């Protein structure tokens, strides 16, 4: 317990004593009032007993006094008068406790049985007055009563008088309450004053004591400048002044000691090794860090020749900074940097100081940072920066010595599909495996670099045309083999751009750029091949970049056009639905078919904007057609979805927005996806398509039969329409086996409850065979070519009949 707690405890004890005194006084007043009320009530009851037993005093001389108890009327009048004038309620009973008189007249003649302790009977027997509390159903809290004996003139016991004195008790207590309140207020005031005085005095003392205690703690830390305010003339004040005097003496002593030990302390605790060299070149002083760095310890360093200890010093210890490898006695070695500084006195050398630094970790870290700056973190291969550096040096050597160098630029075909379907971890594993395969397939001196993403480059030195061709084929072969990724096979190919005889170009950037152009040319030629750079490829690349730039602005400029191809019912040829197709009205090249710009849009990510435009435009056009001419309007419109669009989490919201904005019924919209797109991730695709179907939209499998051979996905993926690929329809006439296959597909679709549409119908014979097979819908040039939506609307409105069969 601290001093403050003790002081406050003392004052709290005083406050408790005051409170106890006030409570005692409170209870004493209460007890005194209760006793006074009892005495007063007893006296009143005895007076009433005399009046009842002896009679009332005479008012007239010669009047006969008669006891009241012998006259029930007189006794009742007397009791009623007491009740009305003095508010006293009394009950008169005889020796057998029968009620002779009561304010409540109904009680007269009954037995008084309200004293559960038989106080009335005992008073009648022994004549002693008693107090008791009458309880009844009407008064559950009880009524205070006093009972006194009643004697006649001869002193014989005739009964008792019971007087209710609750009002008298309450009057007495009310008179006492004011004195009790005053006592309580006075006690609370004294308690608060005592506690306030205690808190104030103890706070003042504790602040001064705490100031001294804090100063002592500060002095213990070695800070001798701290002082205590010397306030007051009491013992604490004198103690504060004595403390300040002691602190001043300690401060002076500390400065003297510090001046002597400061240098030694710095040397001993420095992180760098420090050695003092005497005039003979021997080590006269060494700190702990020097002993730790050299592995000799302080004792092992003293009196050792400094020149023989330090690496790369030679026979003479001269001033300067050097770095070298220091061999320790335990066989380990460290990289040290040391600085030798000579010490002179009066222009005469008296020794030197050597500062040693262990830079092993620093050099290792610098080496690691250089490696990280010049190498790919995933594969460990050189990165673009290191490749360019090595290529620049190779170009310089080639120009001087006439060496032949070449550069291969590689880009994996289909890597994005693997990365999206199997995940980024699988993609990283594939890239590391691809790097290992390339390293094994190429020569040890060749530089293989990862440029980023799925792009690699190979620098070939001393490589003639035959060697370049051979190594390019080796890259194609090694990367075309299936990759085993997380238990699943993944197949990718590679497109390679080749720049042979790279020394004829200006710099490394130009060589890499030309190899990149050749690689894109290989992709344009069908991928999985290598192409040698030619100057004309620059023009092709510029055209591609120009087309990409113009395509990016095609949606905003309103250059896209909606074409519709009818889907006709078999056999009458009447248009039932339509497929929405996009065309690009290129300002420079005219109307472009999808094949000329959709692949570019998919590579650059612009396909999502195009998908969204055609979805909105198709819904708007068909809804307008249904409103203006419902008899000729298609019952549904099919819109193709790209893989990139299916991956977007807001696809369902965007489709719902298009339907709500245009007013087209969800049942009139069919979204088409190819088998390959659907099967990339069955679980994710199934959930996404189910969301779309819950809107009321239909889902169609486009180009059925050209993707996965397994039909299990028809069970797992929710679809409504099956579109037979045109490759099954071409050559259908005269090929019995193909007819059986198409018939089986039609029957399979109908068995599963799907709408089956045959694509690519080119002649009447194909249409007739499909009709015999039970296929109910078809589309193709024979039934109607794609044309602008307004032209198709005008033609069908004019004919108001089945769609014209075009030849």
Secondary structure, DSSP 8 states (H G I E B T S, - for coil): --HHHHHHHHHHHHHHHHHHHHHHHHHHHHHHHHHHHHHHHHHHHHHHHHHHHH----SSTT-----GGG-HHHHHHHHHHIIIII--EEEEEETT-BEEEESSGGGTTSB----TT-HHHHHHHH---EEEEE--SS-TT-EEEEEEEEE-TT--EEEEEEEE-HHHHHHHHHHHHHHHHHHHHHHHHHHHHHHHHHHHHHHHHHHHHHHHHHHHHHHHTT-TT-------SSHHHHHHHHHHHHHHHHHHHHHHHHHHHHHHHHHHH-SSEEEEE-TTSBEEEE-HHHHHHHTSHHHHHTT-BHHHHSTT--SS--SEEEEEEEE-TTS-EEEEEEEEEEEEETTEEEEEEEEEEE-HHHHHHHHHHHHHHHB-TTT--B-HHHHHHHHHHHHHHHHHH---EEEEEEEEETHHHHHHHH-HHHHHHHHHHHHHHHHHHS-TTSEEEEEETTEEEEEEES--HHHHHHHHHHHHHHHHS-EEETTEEE--EEEEEEE-SGGGSSSHHHHHHHHHHHHHHHHHTTSSSEEE--THHHHHHHHHHHHHHHHHTHHHHT-EEEEEEEEEETTT--EEEEEEEEEEEETTTEEE-GGGTHHHHHHHTTHHHHHHHHHHHHHHHHHHHHHH-TTTS-SEEEEE--HHHHT-TTHHHHHHHHHHHH---GGGEEEEEEHHHHTSSHHHHHHHHHHHHHTT-EEEEEEETSS-S--THHHHS--SEEEE-HHHHTT-TT-HHHHHHHHHHHHHHHHTT-EEEE----SHHHHHHHHHHT--EE-STTT---EEHHHHHHHHHHH-SS-----
